[in-house]
Amino acid sequence: MIQYAAKIDISKYGKLIRKKRVDSGLTEEQLAEFSDLSDREIRNIESGRSMPKLDTVLKIAYALKMDVGELSVLIRTEELDYVS
């Protein structure tokens, strides 16, 4: 049996978030306020230094008015060895 694990590529996620934020005319501080996060969290996510939890990913997507489907391009699937 083959199992798969989905992972978010954090560097691609950070770049996408920065682009969407800039395209929306928002500062890091504004995005932090709209997504109920700290400025530092936004900076760490955009720079790829931090792996956001799913709830954080969704908060940012909602604040940027992103379709959650846009995030699917960031998910990569890895095949795992079956462990019985």
N, C-alpha and C positions, 0 to 999 in steps of 0.2 A: 504494500500500500504506500502510495506517495503522499506526503503531506506538504503543504505550502505555507509559507509565512509571508505576510505582506509587511513591507517596511516603507516608511516615508524617507525619501532622500532629503535630508535636512538642508543641504546646501541649495538644492533646487527650490525647496519650499521657501527658504529665506530670500532668494533672489526674486521669486514670484511675488512674495508679499511686499518686498521693497518696491518693485515695479508697480504693483497695483496701488500701493499707498501713494507713491509719487504721482501716478496718473490721476489719482483721485484728488490731488492737491492737499493731501493731509501731511502734517508733520508726524514724527514718531510720537510726540506727546499727545497729539489729538487721537491717533490710532490707539494708543494705550488707554486713553480715557474712554473712547467709544467701545473698546473691547474689555474694559474692566481689568486691565493688566498694568504693570509698571512700565515706565519708560525703558528701564534696564532690560526687562523681559523682551520687549520689542526689539531693542538693539541686539540682544544676544540671538534672537531667532533670525532676524534679518542677516546677521553675519554668519549664521550657520554654527555658532558656538553652543547652541542650546537645542535639545530635542524636545519639541513641544508635545504635551499630552494631547490626546484627541479633543478634549473639551476646549483646550486653548486654541487648537487649529480651527475648531468650529466657531469660537468667539471671534477670532480674527476674520474668518471668512464672512461671518454675518456683518461685522463692522464695516467691511469693505464691499458689502453687497455682492459677494461672489457666489456663484452657483457652486454648491458643494461638488458637483461633477467636474468642475475645473481642477479640483484637487486630485482627481484620479490620475492625472498625468504624472503626478509625483510619486505614486505608489509603485514600488517594484515588488515582484513576487520572486521568492527564492524557494527552490526545491529543497526539502529537508529529507534526510535519511529517515526511514521508518524505524521507530524504536518500539519494540513490543514489551 
